């Protein structure tokens, strides 16, 4: 298995299936594809079914806060925030098969109260996801965080 994961977020994916197939045939399949609003499931299943798919939706609705997380992240009520945020994202999740779903992106709580908020938010997201048949990928910190 390769140590290289792939992040797919926009643009033309011409050749993506071939890339997955070549890696798999070489004995080094791509271990994970992190997809942002890209339906990569059919290609992965056809060319590299051992590859794990993580899906994240960039919610563009300003009423929910923006692309990467809820607008009240780290300051609002984390349970209410999680409920509102997942209600806004579940429709996109239902339209895009994946092994795991990432509710927010590159979180940076910065302080102990922020991380306390993030933990409560994440626990509520887990509860909601389980009720709806989804598994979550949590705490995808970027290298700068």
Secondary structure, 3 states (H helix, E strand, C coil): CCCCCEEECCCCCCCHHHHHHHHHHCCCCCCEEEEECCCCHHHHHHHCCCCEEEEECCCCCCCCCCCCCCCCCCCCCHHHHHHHHHHHHHHHHHCCCCCEECCCCCCCCCCHHHHHHHHHHHHHHHHHHHHCCCCECCCCCCCCC
